[in-house]
Amino acid sequence: MAVAVRVANVVVASATDAVLKAQYEQDRANTVRSTAEACMRGKWDAGLRQCFLAASTRPQLDACSASAPGPATSRPSRGS
């Protein structure tokens, strides 16, 4: 759950304008849920979880996500 919350926080913080930030904030619960599900379904190892926990920018999240096992549809993404 800590990974999922971290991903949502970074996504919201990455917003470049108020409207986008509001959309990300509204989707926060969905982002947390989808990330937690991807983590459990993909059985992410400690290294991958640490990658997400250490990420502080959207590009860093994207790099971690690219390493996540499974098809792209099972990787975390905003609001899915």
N, C-alpha and C positions, 0 to 999 in steps of 0.2 A: 504494500500500500504506500510506503514511503516513496518508492520509485514513481508510482502513478501521480502522487501529489506533487513531487518535484517536477515532473514533466509538465503538468498543468500550470504550475507557477511560472516556469520558464516561458511557456507559450504565451501566457497572459502578459508577462513582463516584456516580451519581444514585440508587442504591438507598437506600430509606428504612429498611429493616430487614435483619437478618442473613440471613433466609431468601431474600428477594428478591435480595440481593447474591450469595448462593451460586448461585442460578439463573442470574443474569446472567453470573457468572464461568464457570459450566459451559457456557454458550452463547457464550462469547467467540469461539471459533474460527469458529463459524457466522456470528456477526455480522461478523467481519472478512471472511470469504469472501463473504457476500452483499453487503456494502458495496463491496468491490473489484470484484465482478462488475457491480454497478449502475453504478459509475463508468466502467468500461470499455465496457459495453454502451450506456450513455447518452452516452458521449463528453463527460463533464463538462468545462466550460471552466475556465480558471484561477480565475475569480471564484467559481464554485461550490465548487471544491476548497478555496479559501481560506476560504470561509464555514464549511465543516466543520472545517477546521484551527483556526479562531479560536473555534469554539463551545466553551463550557465548562459548559453546562447542557443538560439534556434539552429544554427549550423552544427553546433556540437551535438544537439539532440538528433539531428538528421544523420550524423556520422554514427552515432550509437544505434539508431534505428536500422541503418544499412547492415549492421552486424547481427541484428536479431534474426533468429531462425525462423523458417517458414516463409510462406508467400507474403508479398507486401501487404495483402489484406489483413494479415494477422499481426502486423506491426502497429505500434501506437501512432495515432494521428489525431489531430485536433478534431474533436467533436464526432468522431466515428464510433 
